[in-house]
Amino acid sequence: MMKKLSVKHTLIGLIISMLMACTPAKPKSEGWIQLFNGKDLKDWNIKITGFPLNVNYKNTFRVDHNLLKVMYDQYNQFDGHFGHIFYKNPYSHYKLRVEYRFIGDQCPGGAGWAYRNSGIMIHGQSAESMTVNQDFPVSVEVQLLGGNGKDERSNLNVCTPGTNIVMNGQLITEHCTNSTSKTYQGDQWVKVEIEVQGDSIIRHMIDGQTVMEYSKPQLDDRDPNYQKLLPADGNKLLKKGTISLQSESGPIDFRKVELLNLGDDCE
């Protein structure tokens, strides 16, 4: 009789363990983590095209008056020096809030499409894995875009350097897809939020409204970095990755970069 009870209890324990293993974890933090501390670039890594890791060419990224700034006042020409500043930790399930504003004039030599154009890169490769002359990390880009004062230009579009996404059940292989956002003109502060659920749903929100939603972020096998970044199990879906902010020739200020870690769903 004792043996039968022991077996029964063992089975019950196994069932409970399995159920617990497939229960989404609670948020790992009760509040928002300030990725940018408002004082310095501690916990961030810099990668600018043409330079090794953490060479901050011409002081592109800096902190001034409690703002994380992308500046070109020491440049004569942009010369294709695209830059990204990476937070030290990768994340999988989270909400990210960013407050930014475009300021001043574009750096001489910047492309027309890069006018008031920056981005938040999510599910990205590590800064360390980028080649010296690589322009953009393999990632999913949440575009930050400002208007020119007269034309319509949606904000929080999605672009996919080295990746693809699924939208409305269809694999999207075009580089950029527009959101339903209105145009944001001038030097106003803009508050945006991104919700990332691993390799499932990703949402872009602005002014409390969802302006874009897609799923299944994945490596694009057409990209030259594909084999290098493909995991050993061959699964090209992106479950987690780095978060970085862009420099694309337009001066921009960031006054808040904060994250709520939502924990990991069962795999």
C-alpha positions in Angstrom: 0.0 0.0 0.0 2.8 2.4 0.9 4.5 1.6 -2.4 1.3 2.4 -4.4 0.9 5.7 -2.5 4.6 6.6 -3.2 4.1 6.0 -6.9 0.9 8.0 -6.9 2.6 10.9 -5.2 5.5 10.8 -7.6 3.1 11.0 -10.6 1.2 13.9 -9.0 4.5 15.6 -8.4 5.6 15.1 -12.0 2.3 16.5 -13.3 2.6 19.6 -11.0 6.2 20.1 -12.2 5.1 19.9 -15.9 2.3 22.4 -15.3 4.6 24.8 -13.5 7.1 24.5 -16.3 4.6 25.7 -18.8 3.2 28.6 -16.7 4.5 32.0 -17.9 6.8 33.6 -15.4 5.7 36.7 -13.5 7.5 39.9 -14.4 11.0 39.7 -13.0 10.8 43.4 -11.9 8.0 45.2 -10.1 8.9 48.4 -11.9 10.6 49.9 -14.8 14.4 49.5 -15.1 16.2 52.7 -16.3 18.5 51.5 -19.0 19.8 55.1 -19.4 20.8 56.4 -16.0 20.8 60.1 -17.0 24.4 60.6 -16.0 26.7 58.6 -18.3 26.9 55.8 -20.9 27.6 53.1 -18.3 26.2 49.7 -19.4 26.2 50.7 -23.1 28.5 49.6 -25.9 29.2 51.7 -29.0 29.6 50.4 -32.6 30.2 52.8 -35.4 30.7 51.7 -39.0 34.4 51.6 -39.9 35.6 51.4 -36.3 36.2 48.7 -33.7 33.8 48.2 -30.8 33.6 51.1 -28.3 35.4 53.7 -30.5 33.1 56.6 -30.1 34.1 58.4 -33.3 34.0 62.2 -33.0 32.0 61.9 -29.7 28.9 60.9 -31.6 27.2 59.5 -28.5 27.4 61.6 -25.4 25.5 62.6 -22.3 24.7 66.3 -21.7 22.2 67.9 -19.4 20.8 64.5 -18.5 20.2 63.6 -22.1 21.7 60.8 -24.2 22.5 62.7 -27.3 23.5 61.7 -30.9 25.5 64.7 -32.2 27.5 65.6 -35.4 29.0 68.9 -34.4 32.5 67.4 -34.7 31.9 65.9 -38.2 32.8 67.5 -41.5 30.9 64.8 -43.5 28.8 61.9 -42.4 30.8 59.5 -44.7 28.6 56.5 -44.0 29.5 56.3 -40.3 26.3 54.7 -39.1 26.3 54.0 -35.4 24.5 52.0 -32.7 24.7 52.2 -29.0 23.8 48.8 -27.4 22.5 48.1 -23.9 24.7 45.5 -22.2 22.0 42.8 -21.7 19.8 41.0 -24.3 16.1 40.6 -23.5 13.3 38.4 -24.7 10.0 39.4 -23.1 9.6 43.0 -22.2 8.1 46.5 -22.7 10.4 49.3 -23.7 9.6 53.0 -23.3 11.6 55.6 -25.1 11.2 59.4 -25.1 13.1 61.3 -27.8 13.2 64.4 -30.0 14.9 65.3 -33.2 16.9 68.5 -33.1 18.9 70.7 -35.5 20.1 70.0 -39.0 21.2 66.8 -40.6 24.9 66.1 -40.8 26.4 67.0 -44.3 26.6 64.0 -46.5 23.7 62.1 -44.9 21.3 60.4 -47.3 17.9 62.0 -48.1 16.1 59.1 -46.6 18.0 59.5 -43.3 16.6 63.0 -42.7 15.2 62.9 -39.1 15.5 59.2 -39.2 16.7 57.1 -36.2 15.6 53.8 -34.8 15.3 51.4 -31.9 16.8 48.0 -32.8 15.4 45.0 -31.0 16.1 41.3 -31.1 19.6 42.3 -32.4 22.9 40.6 -32.7 25.5 41.5 -30.2 27.7 44.5 -30.8 30.7 42.2 -30.4 29.6 40.0 -33.3 29.4 42.9 -35.8 32.2 43.3 -38.4 34.2 46.5 -38.5 32.5 47.8 -41.7 29.0 46.5 -41.0 26.4 49.3 -41.2 23.5 47.8 -39.2 23.1 45.0 -36.7 21.0 42.1 -37.8 17.8 43.0 -35.9 14.3 44.3 -36.1 14.2 48.1 -36.3 11.4 50.2 -34.9 11.9 53.4 -36.9 11.8 56.8 -35.3 10.9 59.4 -38.0 10.2 63.1 -38.0 8.4 65.1 -40.6 9.9 67.8 -42.9 7.1 70.3 -42.1 5.0 69.7 -45.2 4.7 66.0 -46.2 3.1 63.1 -44.4 5.5 60.6 -42.9 4.4 57.8 -40.6 6.3 57.0 -37.4 7.2 53.7 -35.8 7.5 51.8 -39.0 9.3 48.5 -39.0 12.5 47.7 -41.0 14.2 44.4 -41.1 18.1 44.4 -41.6 18.9 40.8 -42.0 15.5 39.6 -40.8 11.9 39.0 -41.8 8.6 39.2 -39.9 5.1 37.8 -40.3 2.1 40.2 -40.6 -1.5 39.1 -40.9 -0.3 35.5 -41.5 2.1 36.5 -44.3 5.9 36.4 -44.4 7.1 40.0 -45.0 10.4 40.1 -46.9 10.3 43.8 -47.9 12.8 45.9 -46.0 10.4 48.4 -44.5 6.6 48.4 -43.8 4.7 51.6 -42.7 2.7 51.9 -39.6 -0.7 53.6 -39.2 0.9 56.5 -37.2 0.4 60.2 -37.9 3.3 62.5 -38.8 5.3 64.0 -36.0 6.7 67.4 -37.0 9.3 69.7 -35.4 11.5 69.2 -32.3 8.7 68.0 -30.0 9.3 65.2 -27.5 7.7 61.9 -28.5 6.9 59.0 -26.2 6.9 55.5 -27.7 6.5 52.0 -26.3 7.3 48.6 -27.7 6.0 45.4 -26.4 8.1 42.3 -27.3 6.9 38.8 -26.5 9.9 36.6 -27.6 9.4 35.1 -31.0 5.6 35.8 -30.8 3.9 39.2 -30.9 5.7 42.6 -31.2 3.7 45.8 -30.9 4.6 49.4 -31.6 2.7 52.0 -29.6 2.7 55.8 -29.7 0.4 58.2 -27.7 -1.1 55.0 -26.2 -2.3 53.7 -29.5 -1.0 50.5 -31.3 0.2 51.6 -34.7 1.8 48.3 -35.8 1.7 44.6 -34.8 3.6 41.6 -36.2 5.0 38.3 -35.1 7.6 35.6 -35.7 10.7 37.8 -36.1 13.3 35.6 -37.9 16.7 35.6 -39.5 16.6 36.1 -43.3 18.6 33.4 -45.1 19.5 36.0 -47.9 21.7 37.9 -45.5 25.4 37.3 -45.5 25.4 37.0 -41.7 22.7 34.3 -41.7 25.0 31.2 -41.2 27.1 33.0 -38.6 24.0 33.9 -36.5 21.9 30.8 -37.0 21.9 28.8 -33.7 23.0 25.2 -33.5 19.4 23.9 -33.5 18.8 25.6 -36.9 15.8 27.6 -35.6 15.8 30.9 -37.3 13.1 32.5 -35.2 14.5 35.2 -32.9 13.5 34.7 -29.3 15.7 37.4 -27.8 18.4 39.8 -28.6 20.1 43.1 -28.0 18.5 46.6 -27.8 20.3 49.5 -29.5 19.7 53.1 -30.5 20.7 54.4 -33.9 22.8 57.2 -35.3 22.0 57.7 -39.0 23.1 61.4 -39.6 20.3 63.2 -37.8 20.9 64.7 -34.3 18.6 63.3 -31.7 18.1 63.5 -27.9 16.9 60.6 -25.7 15.7 61.6 -22.2 14.3 58.2 -21.2 15.0 54.6 -22.1 13.3 52.3 -19.6 12.4 48.6 -19.7 9.9 46.4 -17.9 11.1 42.8 -17.9 8.0 40.5 -18.4 9.9 37.3 -17.8 10.1 34.3 -20.1 7.2 32.2 -21.3 7.6 28.4 -21.3 9.6 27.3 -24.3 
